[in-house]
Every structure is written in structure tokens, then in C-alpha cells.
Amino acid sequence: APAAPRAFLLTLVCYELHVLLDYLTVGRGVMLLWPLSAERFAPPIYLFYGLH
């Protein structure tokens, strides 16, 4: 397969994993539907509590 589609797919997967990990981290939530909505979503249970 050509390199460009594989690089795009790898970049897309990395971006989505970043959003998922942000979603599971304590904070203000993540704008999962941006740019369609500015609402922030947070999970009912956090898996990562971050560093202080």
C-alpha cells in the first residue's frame, strides 16, 4: 500500500487514542463533538488521575 494512506491511518488512530485517554483522565471533560458542540463530556469513572 502507498505510504500516504498508511501514514494518514496511523495519525488518525493516534489522534483518537489521545482523545480517548483525555476522556478517561480527571479534568474538565473533553469536547467529543467539537466543532458541532462546545459541550464537555466526562466519564462516570476515571481510570487516570494525573500527576500533581
OpenMM code with the backbone's topology and positions (N, CA, C; nanometers):
from openmm import Vec3, app, unit

residues = "ALA PRO ALA ALA PRO ARG ALA PHE LEU LEU THR LEU VAL CYS TYR GLU LEU HIS VAL LEU LEU ASP TYR LEU THR VAL GLY ARG GLY VAL MET LEU LEU TRP PRO LEU SER ALA GLU ARG PHE ALA PRO PRO ILE TYR LEU PHE TYR GLY LEU HIS".split()
positions = [
    Vec3(0.0848, -0.1196, 0.0000),
    Vec3(0.0000, 0.0000, 0.0000),
    Vec3(0.0882, 0.1245, 0.0000),
    Vec3(0.0394, 0.2290, -0.0628),
    Vec3(0.1161, 0.3540, -0.0630),
    Vec3(0.1372, 0.4070, 0.0783),
    Vec3(0.2437, 0.4822, 0.0951),
    Vec3(0.2798, 0.5313, 0.2285),
    Vec3(0.1825, 0.6361, 0.2809),
    Vec3(0.1277, 0.7215, 0.1953),
    Vec3(0.0406, 0.8306, 0.2412),
    Vec3(-0.0855, 0.7793, 0.3121),
    Vec3(-0.1606, 0.6837, 0.2558),
    Vec3(-0.2791, 0.6350, 0.3284),
    Vec3(-0.2439, 0.5667, 0.4606),
    Vec3(-0.1329, 0.4946, 0.4639),
    Vec3(-0.0916, 0.4296, 0.5893),
    Vec3(-0.0529, 0.5327, 0.6934),
    Vec3(0.0170, 0.6376, 0.6522),
    Vec3(0.0555, 0.7441, 0.7452),
    Vec3(-0.0683, 0.8164, 0.7964),
    Vec3(-0.1657, 0.8409, 0.7082),
    Vec3(-0.2898, 0.9056, 0.7494),
    Vec3(-0.3635, 0.8191, 0.8509),
    Vec3(-0.3731, 0.6901, 0.8259),
    Vec3(-0.4421, 0.5991, 0.9172),
    Vec3(-0.3722, 0.5940, 1.0527),
    Vec3(-0.2412, 0.5873, 1.0532),
    Vec3(-0.1657, 0.5872, 1.1787),
    Vec3(-0.1888, 0.7170, 1.2563),
    Vec3(-0.1870, 0.8298, 1.1870),
    Vec3(-0.2112, 0.9591, 1.2514),
    Vec3(-0.3517, 0.9655, 1.3087),
    Vec3(-0.4498, 0.9174, 1.2351),
    Vec3(-0.5885, 0.9174, 1.2814),
    Vec3(-0.6053, 0.8298, 1.4055),
    Vec3(-0.5451, 0.7128, 1.4065),
    Vec3(-0.5539, 0.6233, 1.5222),
    Vec3(-0.4877, 0.6867, 1.6440),
    Vec3(-0.3715, 0.7476, 1.6244),
    Vec3(-0.3032, 0.8140, 1.7368),
    Vec3(-0.3869, 0.9285, 1.7914),
    Vec3(-0.4489, 1.0059, 1.7048),
    Vec3(-0.5338, 1.1173, 1.7485),
    Vec3(-0.6523, 1.0655, 1.8296),
    Vec3(-0.7190, 0.9627, 1.7804),
    Vec3(-0.8358, 0.9083, 1.8502),
    Vec3(-0.7966, 0.8480, 1.9850),
    Vec3(-0.6825, 0.7820, 1.9932),
    Vec3(-0.6359, 0.7293, 2.1216),
    Vec3(-0.6058, 0.8420, 2.2196),
    Vec3(-0.5518, 0.9515, 2.1697),
    Vec3(-0.5239, 1.0675, 2.2545),
    Vec3(-0.6544, 1.1226, 2.3126),
    Vec3(-0.7569, 1.1352, 2.2292),
    Vec3(-0.8871, 1.1844, 2.2762),
    Vec3(-0.9454, 1.0876, 2.3788),
    Vec3(-0.9367, 0.9583, 2.3541),
    Vec3(-0.9888, 0.8590, 2.4483),
    Vec3(-0.9162, 0.8667, 2.5821),
    Vec3(-0.7847, 0.8773, 2.5801),
    Vec3(-0.7092, 0.8874, 2.7052),
    Vec3(-0.7417, 1.0171, 2.7786),
    Vec3(-0.7592, 1.1268, 2.7053),
    Vec3(-0.8010, 1.2523, 2.7688),
    Vec3(-0.9379, 1.2364, 2.8336),
    Vec3(-1.0270, 1.1654, 2.7675),
    Vec3(-1.1622, 1.1436, 2.8198),
    Vec3(-1.1578, 1.0678, 2.9523),
    Vec3(-1.0659, 0.9743, 2.9663),
    Vec3(-1.0581, 0.8903, 3.0855),
    Vec3(-0.9723, 0.9503, 3.1965),
    Vec3(-0.9273, 1.0745, 3.1786),
    Vec3(-0.8434, 1.1425, 3.2764),
    Vec3(-0.9251, 1.2465, 3.3516),
    Vec3(-0.8988, 1.2605, 3.4811),
    Vec3(-0.9687, 1.3600, 3.5622),
    Vec3(-0.9419, 1.4984, 3.5048),
    Vec3(-1.0464, 1.5756, 3.4935),
    Vec3(-1.0323, 1.7117, 3.4425),
    Vec3(-1.1689, 1.7711, 3.4142),
    Vec3(-1.1712, 1.8661, 3.3233),
    Vec3(-1.2958, 1.9351, 3.2904),
    Vec3(-1.3792, 1.8594, 3.1892),
    Vec3(-1.3316, 1.7503, 3.1380),
    Vec3(-1.4024, 1.6764, 3.0354),
    Vec3(-1.3436, 1.7071, 2.8984),
    Vec3(-1.3962, 1.6409, 2.7981),
    Vec3(-1.3453, 1.6542, 2.6622),
    Vec3(-1.4603, 1.6929, 2.5702),
    Vec3(-1.4345, 1.7841, 2.4778),
    Vec3(-1.5350, 1.8232, 2.3791),
    Vec3(-1.5347, 1.7184, 2.2671),
    Vec3(-1.6052, 1.6082, 2.2892),
    Vec3(-1.6044, 1.4970, 2.1944),
    Vec3(-1.6719, 1.5320, 2.0624),
    Vec3(-1.7670, 1.6230, 2.0641),
    Vec3(-1.8420, 1.6557, 1.9428),
    Vec3(-1.7980, 1.7868, 1.8784),
    Vec3(-1.6833, 1.8409, 1.9198),
    Vec3(-1.6352, 1.9645, 1.8598),
    Vec3(-1.6055, 1.9401, 1.7131),
    Vec3(-1.6383, 2.0260, 1.6237),
    Vec3(-1.6894, 2.1622, 1.6318),
    Vec3(-1.8414, 2.1716, 1.6273),
    Vec3(-1.9104, 2.0594, 1.6351),
    Vec3(-2.0566, 2.0626, 1.6306),
    Vec3(-2.1175, 2.1101, 1.7611),
    Vec3(-2.0481, 2.0892, 1.8719),
    Vec3(-2.0983, 2.1272, 2.0032),
    Vec3(-1.9805, 2.1637, 2.0932),
    Vec3(-2.0034, 2.2618, 2.1812),
    Vec3(-1.8991, 2.3018, 2.2765),
    Vec3(-1.9167, 2.2311, 2.4109),
    Vec3(-2.0113, 2.1381, 2.4189),
    Vec3(-2.0362, 2.0650, 2.5436),
    Vec3(-1.9186, 1.9733, 2.5756),
    Vec3(-1.8850, 1.9677, 2.7044),
    Vec3(-1.7764, 1.8807, 2.7500),
    Vec3(-1.8359, 1.7544, 2.8120),
    Vec3(-1.7737, 1.6421, 2.7835),
    Vec3(-1.8187, 1.5136, 2.8350),
    Vec3(-1.7117, 1.4561, 2.9265),
    Vec3(-1.7554, 1.3951, 3.0367),
    Vec3(-1.6641, 1.3305, 3.1308),
    Vec3(-1.7200, 1.1920, 3.1631),
    Vec3(-1.6329, 1.0938, 3.1827),
    Vec3(-1.6798, 0.9581, 3.2107),
    Vec3(-1.7323, 0.9461, 3.3539),
    Vec3(-1.8175, 0.8470, 3.3805),
    Vec3(-1.8665, 0.8264, 3.5173),
    Vec3(-1.7567, 0.7755, 3.6111),
    Vec3(-1.6576, 0.7062, 3.5558),
    Vec3(-1.5466, 0.6524, 3.6354),
    Vec3(-1.4162, 0.6895, 3.5653),
    Vec3(-1.3231, 0.7481, 3.6410),
    Vec3(-1.1940, 0.7866, 3.5840),
    Vec3(-1.0933, 0.6730, 3.6000),
    Vec3(-1.0128, 0.6517, 3.4979),
    Vec3(-0.9084, 0.5493, 3.5043),
    Vec3(-0.7716, 0.6089, 3.5326),
    Vec3(-0.7529, 0.7364, 3.4975),
    Vec3(-0.6246, 0.8037, 3.5169),
    Vec3(-0.6483, 0.9300, 3.5981),
    Vec3(-0.5695, 0.9496, 3.7029),
    Vec3(-0.5888, 1.0644, 3.7905),
    Vec3(-0.4859, 1.1738, 3.7695),
    Vec3(-0.3920, 1.1574, 3.6807),
    Vec3(-0.2953, 1.2618, 3.6509),
    Vec3(-0.1879, 1.2744, 3.7574),
    Vec3(-0.0994, 1.3676, 3.7336),
    Vec3(0.0119, 1.3920, 3.8248),
    Vec3(-0.0017, 1.5302, 3.8857),
    Vec3(0.0483, 1.5451, 4.0072),
    Vec3(0.0445, 1.6763, 4.0735),
    Vec3(0.1844, 1.7214, 4.1030),
] * unit.nanometer
topology = app.Topology()
chain = topology.addChain("A")
for resn in residues:
    res = topology.addResidue(resn, chain)
    for name in ("N", "CA", "C"):
        topology.addAtom(name, app.Element.getBySymbol(name[0]), res)
